[in-house]
């Protein structure tokens, strides 16, 4: 009777022994990224000038979207097809 009790107690205590990573950024780069994302979502640096699209710009954007559906999606992409860069021979 003690064995099931001890086993269940061990299973219940096991998650407490696992430590999570410490809160906060793990690197300076992550800290900078998090500050930029916070600034972006807070809107504190947003422009006070509203940016509006004209009717012609909205029509062009809608037309580009509709045109993009005319191209078929290939089954797979060829791996050896591509352009040349300055570094490749």
MDAnalysis code that builds the backbone (N, CA, C; Angstrom):
import MDAnalysis as mda
import numpy as np

u = mda.Universe.empty(267, n_residues=89, atom_resindex=np.repeat(np.arange(89), 3), trajectory=True)
u.add_TopologyAttr("name", ["N", "CA", "C"] * 89)
u.add_TopologyAttr("resid", np.arange(1, 90))
u.add_TopologyAttr("resname", ["UNK", "UNK", "UNK", "UNK", "UNK", "UNK", "UNK", "UNK", "UNK", "UNK", "UNK", "UNK", "UNK", "UNK", "UNK", "UNK", "UNK", "UNK", "UNK", "UNK", "UNK", "UNK", "UNK", "UNK", "UNK", "UNK", "UNK", "UNK", "UNK", "UNK", "UNK", "UNK", "UNK", "UNK", "UNK", "UNK", "UNK", "UNK", "UNK", "UNK", "UNK", "UNK", "UNK", "UNK", "UNK", "UNK", "UNK", "UNK", "UNK", "UNK", "UNK", "UNK", "UNK", "UNK", "UNK", "UNK", "UNK", "UNK", "UNK", "UNK", "UNK", "UNK", "UNK", "UNK", "UNK", "UNK", "UNK", "UNK", "UNK", "UNK", "UNK", "UNK", "UNK", "UNK", "UNK", "UNK", "UNK", "UNK", "UNK", "UNK", "UNK", "UNK", "UNK", "UNK", "UNK", "UNK", "UNK", "UNK", "UNK"])
u.atoms.positions = np.array([
    [0.813, -1.188, 0.000],
    [0.000, 0.000, 0.000],
    [0.861, 1.260, 0.000],
    [2.030, 1.186, 0.538],
    [2.928, 2.333, 0.543],
    [3.505, 2.618, -0.834],
    [3.703, 1.583, -1.639],
    [4.322, 1.775, -2.956],
    [3.437, 2.622, -3.864],
    [2.134, 2.350, -4.017],
    [1.306, 3.220, -4.872],
    [1.239, 4.654, -4.330],
    [1.219, 4.788, -3.011],
    [1.177, 6.123, -2.413],
    [2.452, 6.896, -2.734],
    [3.593, 6.265, -2.570],
    [4.867, 6.922, -2.857],
    [5.024, 7.213, -4.348],
    [4.555, 6.294, -5.180],
    [4.642, 6.496, -6.631],
    [3.794, 7.684, -7.057],
    [2.575, 7.760, -6.554],
    [1.712, 8.881, -6.934],
    [2.254, 10.199, -6.381],
    [2.830, 10.158, -5.203],
    [3.435, 11.361, -4.643],
    [4.625, 11.813, -5.489],
    [5.429, 10.866, -5.955],
    [6.579, 11.203, -6.812],
    [6.122, 11.803, -8.128],
    [5.035, 11.271, -8.696],
    [4.525, 11.792, -9.968],
    [3.989, 13.208, -9.779],
    [3.354, 13.471, -8.652],
    [2.828, 14.807, -8.390],
    [3.920, 15.828, -8.125],
    [5.022, 15.414, -7.536],
    [6.106, 16.335, -7.192],
    [7.047, 16.558, -8.373],
    [7.043, 15.663, -9.340],
    [7.982, 15.739, -10.461],
    [7.928, 17.076, -11.206],
    [6.750, 17.631, -11.548],
    [6.755, 18.923, -12.260],
    [7.387, 20.046, -11.458],
    [7.357, 19.946, -10.135],
    [7.955, 21.001, -9.318],
    [9.472, 21.000, -9.406],
    [10.034, 19.875, -9.766],
    [11.488, 19.801, -9.849],
    [12.031, 20.365, -11.156],
    [11.181, 20.514, -12.148],
    [11.611, 21.044, -13.438],
    [11.569, 22.565, -13.362],
    [12.668, 23.187, -13.659],
    [12.749, 24.641, -13.586],
    [12.578, 25.235, -14.982],
    [11.750, 26.250, -15.087],
    [11.572, 26.954, -16.351],
    [12.731, 27.926, -16.538],
    [12.879, 28.412, -17.773],
    [13.927, 29.402, -18.007],
    [13.557, 30.693, -17.293],
    [14.535, 31.458, -16.965],
    [14.298, 32.695, -16.240],
    [13.546, 33.678, -17.130],
    [12.655, 34.467, -16.543],
    [11.921, 35.437, -17.352],
    [12.849, 36.523, -17.880],
    [12.460, 37.105, -18.989],
    [13.243, 38.181, -19.569],
    [14.066, 37.697, -20.745],
    [14.678, 38.634, -21.438],
    [15.458, 38.281, -22.631],
    [16.708, 37.483, -22.271],
    [17.037, 36.559, -23.161],
    [18.209, 35.719, -22.925],
    [19.469, 36.286, -23.571],
    [19.317, 37.324, -24.387],
    [20.482, 37.937, -25.032],
    [20.193, 39.419, -25.273],
    [21.225, 40.207, -25.507],
    [20.996, 41.627, -25.820],
    [20.175, 41.810, -27.095],
    [20.383, 40.940, -28.075],
    [19.627, 41.041, -29.323],
    [18.134, 40.800, -29.071],
    [17.836, 39.835, -28.217],
    [16.437, 39.563, -27.913],
    [15.822, 40.743, -27.163],
    [16.579, 41.380, -26.299],
    [16.073, 42.548, -25.564],
    [15.721, 43.679, -26.529],
    [16.585, 43.914, -27.513],
    [16.330, 44.965, -28.501],
    [15.101, 44.614, -29.325],
    [14.998, 43.359, -29.746],
    [13.845, 42.923, -30.532],
    [12.555, 43.098, -29.744],
    [12.570, 42.704, -28.486],
    [11.377, 42.838, -27.655],
    [10.993, 44.305, -27.459],
    [11.987, 45.186, -27.324],
    [11.662, 46.606, -27.157],
    [11.054, 47.181, -28.433],
    [11.559, 46.778, -29.607],
    [10.976, 47.238, -30.872],
    [9.551, 46.721, -31.030],
    [9.323, 45.465, -30.692],
    [7.970, 44.914, -30.813],
    [7.000, 45.586, -29.855],
    [7.466, 45.895, -28.651],
    [6.615, 46.596, -27.685],
    [6.292, 47.995, -28.184],
    [7.277, 48.682, -28.733],
    [7.063, 50.015, -29.276],
    [6.061, 49.971, -30.429],
    [6.168, 48.964, -31.264],
    [5.278, 48.836, -32.413],
    [3.837, 48.576, -31.981],
    [3.646, 47.669, -31.033],
    [2.285, 47.322, -30.631],
    [1.643, 48.384, -29.749],
    [2.453, 49.159, -29.037],
    [1.886, 50.180, -28.154],
    [1.386, 51.389, -28.935],
    [1.985, 51.666, -30.080],
    [1.586, 52.821, -30.872],
    [2.166, 54.128, -30.365],
    [3.100, 54.091, -29.430],
    [3.679, 55.315, -28.873],
    [4.470, 56.106, -29.903],
    [5.012, 55.458, -30.916],
    [5.803, 56.151, -31.921],
    [5.039, 56.288, -33.241],
    [3.718, 56.132, -33.176],
    [2.914, 56.196, -34.399],
    [2.850, 57.631, -34.914],
    [2.712, 57.746, -36.201],
    [2.598, 59.055, -36.824],
    [1.252, 59.676, -36.471],
    [1.239, 60.986, -36.301],
    [-0.018, 61.685, -36.049],
    [-0.743, 62.007, -37.344],
    [-0.046, 61.841, -38.469],
    [-0.647, 62.095, -39.767],
    [-1.304, 60.815, -40.275],
    [-2.612, 60.816, -40.466],
    [-3.257, 59.596, -40.983],
    [-2.814, 59.321, -42.415],
    [-2.586, 58.079, -42.710],
    [-2.160, 57.689, -44.050],
    [-3.334, 57.012, -44.742],
    [-3.804, 57.647, -45.787],
    [-4.968, 57.136, -46.497],
    [-4.574, 56.791, -47.926],
    [-5.140, 55.715, -48.436],
    [-4.908, 55.331, -49.824],
    [-6.006, 55.953, -50.683],
    [-5.611, 56.397, -51.856],
    [-6.602, 56.950, -52.773],
    [-7.401, 55.806, -53.379],
    [-8.476, 56.152, -54.026],
    [-9.314, 55.136, -54.673],
    [-8.516, 54.401, -55.753],
    [-7.668, 55.102, -56.462],
    [-6.863, 54.471, -57.514],
    [-5.857, 53.496, -56.910],
    [-5.245, 53.871, -55.781],
    [-4.291, 52.973, -55.133],
    [-4.995, 51.716, -54.616],
    [-6.178, 51.883, -54.038],
    [-6.926, 50.716, -53.556],
    [-7.314, 49.809, -54.711],
    [-7.695, 50.396, -55.825],
    [-8.071, 49.608, -56.997],
    [-6.866, 48.839, -57.548],
    [-5.691, 49.472, -57.590],
    [-4.490, 48.790, -58.055],
    [-4.107, 47.639, -57.130],
    [-4.219, 47.839, -55.839],
    [-3.891, 46.774, -54.884],
    [-4.853, 45.604, -55.039],
    [-6.130, 45.899, -55.211],
    [-7.114, 44.827, -55.404],
    [-6.841, 44.087, -56.709],
    [-6.465, 44.822, -57.749],
    [-6.178, 44.200, -59.041],
    [-4.958, 43.292, -58.948],
    [-3.911, 43.721, -58.235],
    [-2.718, 42.881, -58.047],
    [-3.079, 41.592, -57.323],
    [-3.942, 41.711, -56.317],
    [-4.368, 40.526, -55.588],
    [-5.108, 39.560, -56.507],
    [-6.023, 40.079, -57.303],
    [-6.776, 39.215, -58.213],
    [-5.877, 38.592, -59.278],
    [-4.907, 39.352, -59.765],
    [-3.979, 38.823, -60.769],
    [-3.119, 37.697, -60.201],
    [-2.819, 37.761, -58.911],
    [-1.955, 36.741, -58.316],
    [-2.624, 35.367, -58.311],
    [-3.953, 35.339, -58.354],
    [-4.664, 34.057, -58.363],
    [-4.648, 33.385, -59.735],
    [-4.222, 34.088, -60.764],
    [-4.213, 33.518, -62.115],
    [-3.028, 32.595, -62.352],
    [-2.009, 32.679, -61.513],
    [-0.818, 31.855, -61.678],
    [-1.007, 30.536, -60.930],
    [-0.814, 29.405, -61.612],
    [-0.987, 28.117, -60.918],
    [0.135, 27.871, -59.912],
    [-0.207, 27.208, -58.840],
    [0.789, 26.832, -57.844],
    [1.408, 25.517, -58.305],
    [2.733, 25.480, -58.523],
    [3.357, 24.259, -59.016],
    [3.325, 23.138, -57.977],
    [3.344, 21.914, -58.468],
    [3.371, 20.749, -57.583],
    [4.617, 20.772, -56.709],
    [5.740, 21.135, -57.321],
    [6.993, 21.283, -56.582],
    [7.867, 22.247, -57.366],
    [8.857, 22.790, -56.709],
    [9.755, 23.731, -57.346],
    [11.033, 23.017, -57.747],
    [11.508, 23.322, -58.947],
    [12.751, 22.748, -59.432],
    [13.903, 23.290, -58.597],
    [14.757, 22.425, -58.138],
    [15.858, 22.847, -57.286],
    [17.031, 23.405, -58.089],
    [17.192, 22.984, -59.334],
    [18.363, 23.389, -60.106],
    [18.087, 24.576, -60.997],
    [16.865, 25.078, -61.008],
    [16.521, 26.218, -61.825],
    [16.732, 27.478, -60.987],
    [17.406, 28.440, -61.567],
    [17.614, 29.684, -60.825],
    [18.588, 30.581, -61.553],
    [18.771, 31.733, -61.015],
    [19.665, 32.696, -61.627],
    [21.083, 32.529, -61.156],
    [21.926, 33.354, -61.699],
    [23.335, 33.348, -61.336],
    [23.639, 34.584, -60.502],
    [24.499, 34.433, -59.543],
    [24.973, 35.554, -58.753],
    [26.442, 35.790, -59.078],
    [26.983, 36.876, -58.605],
    [28.379, 37.182, -58.891],
    [29.312, 36.152, -58.280],
    [28.938, 35.585, -57.151],
    [29.812, 34.636, -56.476],
    [29.758, 33.242, -57.052],
    [28.749, 32.927, -57.862],
    [28.642, 31.557, -58.389],
    [29.310, 31.468, -59.757],
    [29.762, 30.278, -60.095],
    [30.422, 30.061, -61.385],
    [29.553, 29.230, -62.285],
])
